[in-house]
């Protein structure tokens, strides 16, 4: 049984400041080469999810004239956030100064800057049983892919300069504080509430999904959205990108344990089952609703199931994983068809429908299926109390992210303008903004 204090995945424990030089004490943790090798691999897998996985998934879904713009945004975000992460992001997430178990202080919301520019890190610094440098880079890949997810919502209509400025501010004011609230350890806000989030249902998926909703509401619809067909220009690339995301997700989820243990096998199995059940949930719902299952639907179902299982993967049994994946497949399909049509927003690549809705469903159902009576692996909790804690985490993330994202977007619009000119939309962002084409015939 997983029997940890509520709110603490092993990742949360590691991020709470267990940074120990090798020679500090006789009983200090020692380097585990097996766990280190795995975490290096997991780090590469998560980077692979963004580049090329997410870029291909998104790029294939837009019109050919905007294909490269998704790649430039993913590369630009990777470069920008990677540098900001080392400058101050890592410190804002892991610094536990001023935090007290069970008490709410300013540092319950965001960490300090004592670790800015990785101050104090040496080749001998360990986080748990792995080198701190590996841990820093692993967490950097999370920080990179989260804002990159948002890009799918404003695809084909936001200026590149605006996208970069928005991402820099969003990473600083939204991602880093929310990641700290979730994983900051004893005294962090969601830790105090007992929120369970093993690998990023709140900090990554709900966070990105809600910011995506704010972005597409403020930007407005693409030119011709209501009356011009905008089919995906290359679904083969999209399917390949989705497959890369699925493969990379094992690094995302298993790596969040910070090493290797018996729980790693549980996480791996649940991650796979979430994806498989998500495919079935989306496929059969679409089949029933429109008469034919689509290739994009199967890929989207896998991602919906993966999003849903992310917070729960170390806390639920196989039955819980199957239920979460299946329900996310069904309801994410309904969100990108019924919900989006009813409210009329243009979330270009359904970031809110997949990551926002899937993340919320997965987070709440973590509280349902984590209890031992339903095959869960968390002892000493009641379903009612845990579901309430999960809902509090979802609401806090949703409200904070939406409000701050809205403000950031308004500021960026005032400074440089958010939306590309109509002539740029007509020409395509690739040629107009980057003077390149994805395809030269």
N, C-alpha and C positions, 0 to 999 in steps of 0.2 A: 504494500500500500504506500502511496505517496502521502507522507504525513509531515507537511511543512506548515509553518505559520501562514495564515491566510494572506494572500496578496503577494507571496514570495515565490515566484519561480526561482530556480537556481540562478537564472539571469539576474533577478532582483537582488538576491543575496550577494552575488558578485559585484553588482553595481553599487552596493551600499558601502563600498570602500575597503574591500579585502585586498589591499594592494601591499604585498609583502616582499621586501628584498630577500633573495635566497639565503643570504648569510645572516639574517637578522637574529634568528633564534633557533635553538636546537629543535623545537617542536613546530617550526614554521612549515607551511606547505612546501612540498618539493615539486619540481617540474615533472609533469607526466607527459612523456613523449607521445604516447598513443592519443591522449586527449588533444595535445597540441597539434598533431598531424591532422586529426579530424577537424579541428577548428580552423586551421588554414584552408582545408578543403571546403568547409562550410562557408567561409568568407568568400572564396572564389565562386561558389555556387550562387550566393545571394547577389554578387555583382553580375553574374551571368544572367540572373533573372531580369535585371534592368537593361544591361548591354550584353547581348543583343535581344534578349527575350521580350521585354516589354516594348522596346522600340519596334521590333518586327510585328508584334501583336497589334500595336496601335497603328503603325505605318501601313500595314495591309488594309486596315479598315477605312482609311481616309481616301479621298480622291487622289489620283496619281500626281496631280500638281502640288500636293501637300505632303507627299511621302517623306521627303528629306527633312521637312520641318520638325517632324517627330524625333528623328535621329539627332538633329542639332540640339533640340531641347533636352533630350536625355543626356547627351554628352556635355552640354553646357551646365546642366544641373549637377552632373557628377563632378565636374571640375570645381564649380563654385562651392557646393556643399562640402566636398571633400576638404577643401582648404579651410572653410569656416568651422568645420567640425574640429580640426586640430587647434585652430586659433582660440575658440571659446565654447563650441558646442558640446564637446565631450565633458568639459568641466561643468557646464550648466546641467548636464544630465546626471553625472555621477557624484558630484561634490555633495557630501552629506553634512557639511558644517551647519551648525545651528538647528539640527533636526533632533527631535526627542520622540521616542516611541509613544504613540497615542496622543501626541499634542499637535495642534495646528499652529505652525509658525509661517513666516514668509518663505522660509526654505522648504516648507512642505509643498510649495508650488513650483519652485525652481531652485536649482543648485547655484552655488557661488562660483567664483572665478579663480579659486586657489589652484586649479589644475589647468589654467589657460596655457596654451602652447605646450601642453603635456608636461608641465612643471613637475619635477620629481621623478619622472620615468627614467629608468636605467635599463640596460640589457638584462639585469637580474630581477626587475620588478615582475611580480606574479599577480595575476588575478585568479584566485583559486589555484588551479594547477597548470595554468597556461601563461605564457609571457603576456605582459600587459600590452605590448605592441600588437600582438595578434588580436587581443580583445578589442583594442581601440579600432583596429581596421574592420573587424567584424561588425561592430556597432556603427561604424561609418557607412557600411553598405546599407544598413537599415535606414540611416539618415538620408542616403542618396535616393533610394527607391521610393520612399514615401512621398516627397514632393513630385517626383517624376510621375507617379500615378495620377496626380491631379491634372497633368497636361492633357490627358485624354478628354477632359470635360470642355476645355476651351480650344480644342484642336481646330485648325483651319481658319482661326480668326483673331488670335491674340498676337500682338507684336512680340518679336523675340526679345527686344530690350525690356519690354514690360514684363514678360515672363520671367526673365532673370532677376529683375528687381523684386518682383513679387515673391519669387522662391527664396531669395536671400532673407527678406523680412519675415516670411512665413516660417522658415526654418528656425529663425531666431526667436520669434514671439509665440509660435504655436507648437512646432514639433518638439523642440528642446524642453519647454516646460511640461508638456503632456507626457513625454517619455519619462521625465523625472518624477512626475506624480505617480506614474504606474510602477516604475522600476527603481525608484530612488532608495528603496529600503525603509528601515524603521523610521517613522516620522513623516514619510512622504504621504500625500493626501490620500491616494487610493489604497495604499498599503494600510493606512489607519482605518479605512472603511472596510477592509477585507476583500477588495476586488481581486478576482483571479483572472490573470491575463498572461499566459505563458509566453507567447511569442509575438504579440502585437495586434490583437483585435481592436483595442482602443487606440493605442499610440500610432499605429500604422493605418489600418483599414478604415475605421470610423473617422479618424482624423482626416485622411486624404479624401474620403467620400464626401464628408460635410463641406470641406473647403472647395471641392469640385462643384457642389451644388451652389455655393455662394458665387463662385466664379461664373458659372453659366447663367445665373440669374442676373448678375450685374452686366455681363457682356451682351446679353441678348442673343437672339437666334442668328444662325448663319444666314447670309444673304440667300434668299430663295428656299430656305428650309421647308416652308409649308407647301410649296408647289413645284419644286424641282427635285427630281430623283437624285439621291446622293449615295449610290451603292458603293460598297467596299471595292477598291480597285484590284485587290489581289488577296483573296481569301487563303490561298496556299501559304503566303507569308504569315498571315494571321494565325493559321493553324500551327505552323512551325513555331511561331513565337509563343503560343499557348503551351505547346509541348515543352518548350524550354522553361517556361515559368513553372510548370508542374514538376519537372526534374529539379529545378533550383529550389523549390519549396522545401525539399528535404533538408537542405542546408539552413534555410530560414527557420524551420521549426525545431529540428533536432539540435541545431547549433545553439538555439536559445537555452539549452541546458548548460552551456558553458564547458562541456566536456563530454565524456561518455560514462554511462551507468546503465543499470537495468531499465531505467525510465526511457532511455533512448529507443529501445525496441518498441515500447508502448507508443511513443510519439511517432515513430516511423510508421507503424501499422495504422494508427488513427489518421495520420495525414493521408495515407494512401486510400483508406476507406472513405474519408471525407470527399476526396476527389471523385472516386468511383460512384458513390451515392449521389453526388451532385450532378454527375452526368445523367444518371437515370431520372432524377427528379425533374431536371430541365427538359430532357428529351421527351419523356412521356407527357409532360404538361403541354409542351409545344405541339406534339403529335396530336393530342386531344383537341387543342384549341384551333390549330390551322390545318391539320390533316397530314402534315409532313414534318419529319424531324430535319433540322438543318445542321450543316457542318459547323457553322458558327455557334449554333445553340449547344452542340455537344462540347465545344471548346469552352464556351461561357459557363456551362454547367460545371465543368471540372474546376474552373476558377472560383465559382461561387461556393462550391463545397470546400475548397481549400481555404478561402477567406473565412468561412464559418468555423472550421475546425481549428484555426490558428490559436485563438485564446484558450481552447479547451483541450488541446492535444495531449497534455500530460495529466489531465485531471479526470477524464472520462474513460469508460470501457468501450469495447467495440460496438455495443448496442447504441451507446450515446453518439459515437462517431458516425454511425450509419444514419441515425435520426437527424443529426445536425446537418450532415451533407445533403440528405434528401430534402429536408425542409428548406435549406438555403437554395437548392436548385429550383424548387417550385416557386418560392416567393421572390427570388431575384428575377426569375423570368417574368413574373407578374409585375414587378416593379419597373422593368425596362420596357414593358409593353403597355399595360393598363395605367399604372401610376404616372409615367412620363407623359402619356397622351392626355390624361385627364387634367394634369396641371400645366401642360403646355410649355415646359422648359426644354431647351435644346442642350442636353448633356451629350455631347457629340458621340462619345464612345462608352457611355453608360458607366461612368466611374462611380457615381452615387448609387446607381441601381445595383451594381455588383459589390463594390467595396463598402459603401455606406450601409446599405440595407443588410448585406451579408454579414458585415462586421457586427451590426447591432443584434441580429438574430443569433449569431454564434456566441456573442458575449452573454446574452441573457440565458441561452440554453446551457451554457457552461454551468450556471448556477443550478439548473435543473438536473443535469446528468452527472454532476460531480459527486453526488451522494452515493454511499456504498449500496443503498437499497436498490439503486438503478444501475448497479455495476460500476459506479464511480470509484475513484481512487483517493478521495480526500476524506479523511476521518474527522469526526468531531464537529461536523457542520450540519445544519438543518437546511432543507431545500428552501423554505420560505425566507430565512435570513440571508442565505446566499444569493437568491434571486434579487432581493431588495438591494443588496450590495452591488450586484452586477448592473442593475438598472440605474443606480446612483452614478456608477462609473460611466455608463453610456450617456446619461443626461449631462453630466459634467463635461465630458469630452465634446458632445454635440453642441451645447450652448457656448462653451468657451471658444471652440474652434470656429463656429459660424460667426460669432460676433467679431472676433479679432480678424478673421479672414476678410469679412465684409469691410472693416475699417482699413485694412491694408490695401485692399483692392481700390477703395475710394482714394486713398492717398496716392497710390501708384498712378491712377487715372489722372489725378490732378497734376502730378509731376511730369509724366512722359506720355500719358494717354495709353489706354489699354488695347483698344481695338485697331486692327489694321484697316487702312482705308479701303473703301469699296473697290477701287481699281486693283488694289493688292489682292483682295479676296478673289476677284475675277481672274486675275493672272495666276494666282496660286502663290503661297508663301515661299515655295522653293525658289522660284525664279526672282520674285520681287524682293525678297529679303536676303537671299543667300547667293543669287546669281548662278544657280545650279539647277539641274534637272535630275530626277532619279532615273529617268529613261531617256536616252537619246536615240531616236529612230533614224 
